[in-house]
């Protein structure tokens, strides 16, 4: 082979290797807190990871953007006197939601948990202790945080916990997502949320309503905290405005077609 041809061949191989590395690195997920970038009013935001990336781990943050369907989810680290009113409002609108609960919530609020189940809502796994799960590297320790909550839910309701997982504080790693998948879980992030969790600095109801409506988009997975007094106040109006705009409310089973939320 002539030196010129050899040089061209080496250059081609180098470019190919570089492209392959770029594709590999571009498809990897970095450890961090889930975040969103809203670039256009009424359009879905861009997440830390794309839908195709998340799909490899049975994870999602967004539903079908061609459909006017919203997925209501609430995170509950503790009870703050708001959940009963939230459940009343959901019942009034015949809207089903998912409540991601931690261990102490189930231990202290069995009646509310049973009510969630009886009224057709989904209870998801927010882990036993609400740790930063990205720091847990051992599969057994990771699994224990989820399976202990499963056992507590069974003791409280007599039912199996649906296999939906939300990382505490939205902090995740690629390894965490893989471990959750191996345990049969589907990881649920979100595409619509706001700062509603500071109990000593609750946001203004009118401003909160305006912010949520402005950012509403097809297929939105909505994250609200059931500890929020503001959310309890605005939820009826919020659901009414969404219904008037033609939106319906889906379940997490709808978000993951072909899944009933229970591993086989």
C-alpha positions as CSV (number, residue, x, y, z in Angstrom):
1,X,0.0,0.0,0.0
2,X,1.3,3.4,-0.9
3,X,2.1,5.9,1.9
4,X,-0.6,8.3,0.7
5,X,-3.3,5.6,0.7
6,X,-2.2,4.4,4.1
7,X,-2.5,7.9,5.4
8,X,-6.0,8.2,4.0
9,X,-7.0,4.9,5.6
10,X,-5.7,5.9,9.0
11,X,-7.5,9.2,8.8
12,X,-10.7,7.5,8.0
13,X,-10.3,5.0,10.9
14,X,-9.6,7.9,13.3
15,X,-12.7,9.8,12.2
16,X,-14.8,6.7,12.5
17,X,-13.5,5.9,16.0
18,X,-14.1,9.5,17.0
19,X,-17.7,9.5,15.7
20,X,-18.4,6.2,17.5
21,X,-17.0,7.7,20.8
22,X,-19.1,10.8,20.3
23,X,-22.3,8.7,19.8
24,X,-21.5,6.6,22.9
25,X,-20.8,9.5,25.1
26,X,-23.8,11.5,23.8
27,X,-26.1,8.6,24.7
28,X,-24.8,8.2,28.3
29,X,-26.6,9.7,31.2
30,X,-24.7,11.7,33.8
31,X,-25.5,11.6,37.5
32,X,-27.5,14.7,38.6
33,X,-30.8,16.2,39.5
34,X,-33.6,16.1,37.0
35,X,-34.0,19.4,35.2
36,X,-36.0,21.0,32.5
37,X,-35.5,23.8,29.9
38,X,-38.7,25.5,28.7
39,X,-37.9,27.0,25.4
40,X,-41.4,27.8,24.0
41,X,-44.6,28.6,25.7
42,X,-47.0,25.6,25.5
43,X,-44.4,23.3,24.1
44,X,-42.8,20.3,25.9
45,X,-39.6,21.2,27.7
46,X,-36.2,19.6,27.1
47,X,-35.1,17.3,29.9
48,X,-31.7,16.4,31.1
49,X,-32.0,13.2,29.0
50,X,-34.1,12.5,26.0
51,X,-37.0,10.1,25.7
52,X,-35.0,7.6,23.7
53,X,-32.2,7.6,26.3
54,X,-34.7,7.1,29.1
55,X,-36.6,4.4,27.3
56,X,-33.6,2.1,27.5
57,X,-34.2,2.1,31.3
58,X,-38.0,1.9,31.2
59,X,-38.1,5.6,32.3
60,X,-40.0,8.5,31.0
61,X,-40.7,12.2,31.7
62,X,-43.2,12.9,29.0
63,X,-46.2,11.2,27.3
64,X,-47.5,11.3,23.8
65,X,-47.2,14.9,22.7
66,X,-49.8,14.5,20.0
67,X,-52.5,13.9,22.6
68,X,-54.1,16.3,25.0
69,X,-53.5,14.1,28.0
70,X,-52.0,15.1,31.3
71,X,-50.5,12.7,34.0
72,X,-51.0,14.0,37.5
73,X,-48.4,13.0,40.1
74,X,-47.9,14.1,43.7
75,X,-44.8,13.6,45.8
76,X,-45.5,13.1,49.5
77,X,-42.6,13.0,52.0
78,X,-45.0,13.7,54.9
79,X,-48.5,14.8,55.6
80,X,-49.2,18.5,56.0
81,X,-53.0,18.4,56.2
82,X,-53.6,18.9,52.5
83,X,-54.0,15.4,51.1
84,X,-57.7,15.0,52.1
85,X,-58.6,18.1,50.2
86,X,-56.5,17.1,47.2
87,X,-58.3,13.7,47.1
88,X,-61.7,15.4,47.4
89,X,-60.8,17.6,44.4
90,X,-59.6,14.7,42.3
91,X,-62.8,12.8,43.1
92,X,-64.9,15.8,42.1
93,X,-63.2,15.8,38.7
94,X,-63.0,12.0,38.3
95,X,-59.3,12.4,37.8
96,X,-56.8,9.7,38.8
97,X,-53.3,10.6,40.0
98,X,-50.2,8.9,41.2
99,X,-48.8,9.5,44.7
100,X,-45.2,8.8,45.3
101,X,-44.8,8.0,49.0
102,X,-42.0,7.4,51.4
103,X,-41.9,5.0,54.4
104,X,-42.8,7.4,57.2
105,X,-45.8,8.6,55.2
106,X,-47.3,5.2,54.9
107,X,-46.5,4.3,58.5
108,X,-48.2,7.5,59.9
109,X,-51.1,7.9,57.4
110,X,-52.5,4.5,56.7
111,X,-56.1,5.8,56.3
112,X,-55.0,8.2,53.6
113,X,-53.0,5.6,51.8
114,X,-55.9,3.2,51.8
115,X,-58.2,6.0,50.6
116,X,-55.8,6.6,47.6
117,X,-56.1,2.9,46.7
118,X,-59.8,2.7,47.2
119,X,-60.4,5.7,45.0
120,X,-58.4,4.3,42.1
121,X,-55.2,6.3,42.4
122,X,-51.7,4.8,41.9
123,X,-49.2,4.7,44.8
124,X,-45.6,4.7,43.6
125,X,-42.3,4.1,45.3
126,X,-40.4,7.1,46.5
127,X,-38.1,4.9,48.6
128,X,-38.2,4.0,52.3
129,X,-36.0,6.8,53.6
130,X,-35.8,9.4,50.8
131,X,-32.1,9.1,50.5
132,X,-30.0,10.4,47.6
133,X,-30.2,7.1,45.7
134,X,-27.3,8.1,43.4
135,X,-24.9,7.6,46.3
136,X,-26.0,4.0,46.7
137,X,-23.8,1.8,44.5
138,X,-24.6,-1.7,46.0
139,X,-27.6,-3.4,44.3
140,X,-28.7,-5.0,47.5
141,X,-28.8,-1.7,49.4
142,X,-30.6,0.0,46.5
143,X,-33.1,-2.8,46.3
144,X,-33.8,-2.7,50.1
145,X,-34.9,0.9,49.8
146,X,-37.6,-0.1,47.4
147,X,-38.6,-3.6,48.7
148,X,-38.9,-2.3,52.3
149,X,-41.5,0.2,51.0
150,X,-43.2,-2.6,49.1
151,X,-43.6,-4.7,52.3
152,X,-44.9,-1.7,54.2
153,X,-47.5,-1.0,51.5
154,X,-48.6,-4.6,51.6
155,X,-49.0,-4.5,55.4
156,X,-51.0,-1.3,55.1
157,X,-53.3,-2.1,52.1
158,X,-53.0,-5.9,51.5
159,X,-52.0,-5.1,47.9
160,X,-48.9,-5.2,45.9
161,X,-47.2,-1.9,45.3
162,X,-47.3,-0.8,41.6
163,X,-43.8,-0.9,40.1
164,X,-43.4,2.8,39.5
165,X,-40.4,4.6,41.0
166,X,-39.5,8.3,41.4
167,X,-35.9,9.1,42.6
168,X,-36.0,11.3,45.8
169,X,-35.3,14.9,44.9
170,X,-35.1,13.8,41.2
171,X,-31.4,12.8,41.8
172,X,-30.5,9.9,39.6
173,X,-27.6,8.1,37.9
174,X,-27.5,5.7,35.0
175,X,-26.6,2.9,37.4
176,X,-29.7,3.7,39.5
177,X,-31.9,3.6,36.5
178,X,-30.5,0.3,35.5
179,X,-31.0,-1.2,39.0
180,X,-34.6,0.0,39.1
181,X,-35.2,-1.6,35.8
182,X,-33.7,-4.9,37.0
183,X,-36.2,-4.8,39.9
184,X,-39.0,-4.5,37.4
185,X,-39.6,-0.8,38.0
186,X,-40.4,2.0,35.6
187,X,-38.9,5.4,36.6
188,X,-41.2,8.4,36.4
189,X,-39.6,11.9,36.0
190,X,-41.7,14.9,35.1
191,X,-42.1,17.7,32.5
192,X,-44.2,20.2,34.5
193,X,-43.5,21.4,38.0
194,X,-42.8,24.5,40.1
195,X,-41.3,25.5,43.4
196,X,-44.2,24.4,45.7
197,X,-42.5,22.5,48.5
198,X,-41.3,25.3,50.8
199,X,-43.9,25.3,53.5
200,X,-42.6,28.5,55.1
201,X,-42.6,30.3,51.7
202,X,-45.6,29.1,49.9
203,X,-46.1,30.6,46.4
204,X,-49.0,33.0,45.6
205,X,-52.0,31.0,44.4
206,X,-52.7,33.2,41.4
207,X,-49.1,33.4,40.3
208,X,-48.8,29.6,40.7
209,X,-51.9,29.0,38.6
210,X,-50.7,31.3,35.9
211,X,-47.2,29.6,35.8
212,X,-48.6,26.1,35.5
213,X,-51.2,27.0,32.8
214,X,-48.6,28.9,30.8
215,X,-46.3,25.8,30.7
216,X,-49.0,23.2,30.1
217,X,-48.3,21.0,27.1
218,X,-49.6,17.8,25.6
219,X,-48.4,14.7,27.3
220,X,-47.2,16.6,30.4
221,X,-46.2,14.6,33.5
222,X,-47.2,17.0,36.2
223,X,-45.3,17.0,39.5
224,X,-47.0,18.7,42.5
225,X,-46.3,18.2,46.2
226,X,-49.2,17.2,48.3
227,X,-47.6,19.1,51.3
228,X,-48.4,22.4,49.5
229,X,-51.2,24.5,50.9
230,X,-51.1,26.5,47.6
231,X,-51.7,23.3,45.6
232,X,-54.7,22.4,47.7
233,X,-56.2,25.8,47.1
234,X,-55.7,26.0,43.3
235,X,-56.2,22.3,42.3
236,X,-59.9,22.6,41.6
237,X,-59.5,25.7,39.4
238,X,-56.4,24.2,37.8
239,X,-58.2,21.0,36.8
240,X,-61.2,23.0,35.6
241,X,-59.0,25.2,33.4
242,X,-57.3,22.1,31.9
243,X,-60.6,20.4,31.2
244,X,-61.9,23.6,29.6
245,X,-58.8,23.5,27.3
246,X,-59.7,20.0,26.2
247,X,-57.3,18.0,28.4
248,X,-58.0,14.6,29.9
249,X,-56.1,12.9,32.7
250,X,-54.2,9.6,32.1
251,X,-52.6,7.1,34.4
252,X,-49.1,5.9,34.7
253,X,-50.2,2.7,33.0
254,X,-51.2,4.8,30.0
255,X,-47.8,6.6,30.2
256,X,-46.1,3.2,29.8
257,X,-48.2,1.3,27.2
258,X,-48.4,-2.4,27.7
259,X,-47.6,-2.2,31.4
260,X,-49.9,-2.7,34.4
261,X,-47.3,-1.4,36.8
262,X,-46.7,-4.9,38.3
263,X,-43.7,-6.9,37.4
264,X,-44.1,-10.5,36.4
